[in-house]
Amino acid sequence: MARTILSNARIVLENEVIAGTLVMEEGRITAIDPGATTVAGAEDCDGDLLIPGLIELHTDNLERHMQPRPKVNWPHAAAILAHDAELASVGITTVFDAMRVGSVITDRKARYGKYARALAGELLEARARDMLKISHFLHLRAETCSETLLEELAEFGAEDRVGIVSLMDHTPGQRQFRDMGKFKEYVCGKHGLSDEDFAVHVDTLTRLRAELGEAHEAGAVAAARRLGAVLASHDDTTAGHVEVSRGYGVRLAEFPTTVEAARACNEAGIAVMMGAPNLIRGGSHSGNVAAEELARLDLLDIVSSDYVPAALMGAAFLLADLWDDLPRGIATVSAAPAAASGLGDRGRLAPGLLADVVRLRRIEGQPCLRGVWSHGRRVA
């Protein structure tokens, strides 16, 4: 692999920004040297910022490429390549692709059919054949309100690179969708359900939670241990929810819905992750706590692009401005998610770490990318 030298750059380190030169070789960062001069044979960055490649822990973007419109199914191989290229283009160099496990076979209109095992196999095959630009791991979203969760989890093994298992409880009227009006708006809009279909859907999920919820939750916790994956909670709302999460060994809280839950996570040593769209839009589309409020209370650790990949970079700079601390803002999309997911070889710019690097410049406040390197290879 060719040696790449980026000089005359402003390099964002863990606690400071320095003028200097960064060297990449054999997929690793081999040197970071201070000094504003241009090195012979180097790419002159003209004062642009260099930051670590972004790390995305929870994104539904692959599902969006699989079904670009309602009832339109796209070939998985093409969807995977398009998803991979889109993430590279916005500076994401490591992604945990979220896939639902746990299907509702009897409710065909809601279209919660099985897909994760087949899709994961195709994704891993693409990785093995060097078809992908960036690093991909699996994030299994374990739906407790389902009929087939335990069977689907059993289909995954250590060879599948499952990095995260999250406990998803979408029982209507609690957690993310305490507001049933918001829940109806979301589900009917996404799946085109009639009022009658929606009522059936609510009854189905409520019944499944009552009948199988405890067994499914216990099974998902056991699967995370078996797979060596980080266990995450989802949409914690109360301190009681967080206490249960702590007892399970949860290390990551995805999108807590209240200040109470976020504060309880902080006290329990559980990293709090919020959505970049929440930050950029100025609030939650579900009517829950605003990510900015948690940031101002020092209760936000990690940002996820969730359903808008390009939002991740913008959110990091919004936080940098809010905190008046660029390294801290960038850490929410690099060092912090790396630590939460157990990836010690990336997330920071330092000699010996993977050469996942992004070059950018802010123009009228907007971060504009000039180059993206994954394992030292330029991918965007």
GIUR-V992071 format. One record per backbone hydrogen bond with DSSP energy under -0.5 kcal/mol. NH is the residue of the N-H (numbers start at 1). CO is the residue of the C=O. Records with the same first field share a line. If there is no record, write none. Layout:
# GIUR-V992071
NH->CO  CO
This chain:
# GIUR-V992071
4->24
6->22
7->5  43
8->37
9->20
10->48
11->9  18
12->10  50
13->11  16
18->11
20->9
21->33
22->6
23->31
24->4
25->28
28->25
29->353
30->23  28
31->23
33->21
35->19
42->39
43->5
44->42
45->7  43
47->8
48->45
49->360
50->10
51->358
53->356
54->91
55->333
56->54  94
57->55
59->96
60->306
64->60
65->61
66->62
67->63
68->65
69->72
72->69
73->71
74->66
79->75
80->76
81->77
82->78
83->79
84->80
85->81
86->82
87->83
88->84
89->85
90->86  87
91->88
92->87
93->54  91
94->54
95->135
96->56
97->95  137
98->59  96
99->139
101->141
104->112
105->103
107->104
108->106
110->107
111->108
112->107
116->100
119->115
120->116
121->117
122->118
123->119
124->120
125->121
126->122
127->123
128->124
129->125
130->127
131->126
135->93
137->95
138->161
139->97
140->164
141->99  139
142->140  166
143->101  141
144->142  168
145->168
146->144
147->103
148->103
152->148
153->149
154->150
155->152
156->153
160->157
161->158
163->138  161
164->138
165->230
166->140
167->232
168->142  166
169->167
170->168
173->177
174->171
177->174
178->175
180->178
183->179
184->180
185->181
186->182
187->183
188->184
189->185
190->186
191->187
192->188
198->194
199->195
200->196
201->197
202->198
203->199
204->200
205->201
206->202
207->203
208->204
209->205
210->206
211->207
212->208
213->208  209
216->212
217->213
218->214
219->215
220->216
221->217
222->218
223->219
224->220
225->221
226->222
227->223
228->224  225
229->224
230->163
232->165
233->252
235->254
242->238
243->239
244->240
245->241
246->242
247->243
248->244
249->245  246
250->245
251->231
252->231
253->271
254->233  252
255->253  273
257->236
258->236
262->258
263->259
264->260
265->261
266->262
267->263
268->264
269->265  266
270->265
271->251  269
273->253  271
274->302
276->304
279->275
280->276
281->277
282->278
283->278
284->288
287->284
289->257
294->290
295->291
296->292
297->293
298->295
299->294
301->272
302->272
303->332
304->274
306->58
307->305
308->305
311->308
312->309
314->310
315->311
316->312
317->313
318->314
319->315
320->316
321->317
322->318
323->319
324->320
325->320
329->325
330->326
331->327
332->328  329
333->330
334->331
336->331
337->331
338->334
339->335
340->336
341->337
342->339
343->338
344->342
346->343
350->348
352->29
353->350
354->345
355->27
356->354
357->355  373
358->51
359->371
360->49
361->368
363->361  366
366->363
368->361  366
369->367
370->359
371->359
373->357
374->377
376->355
377->374
379->372
380->372
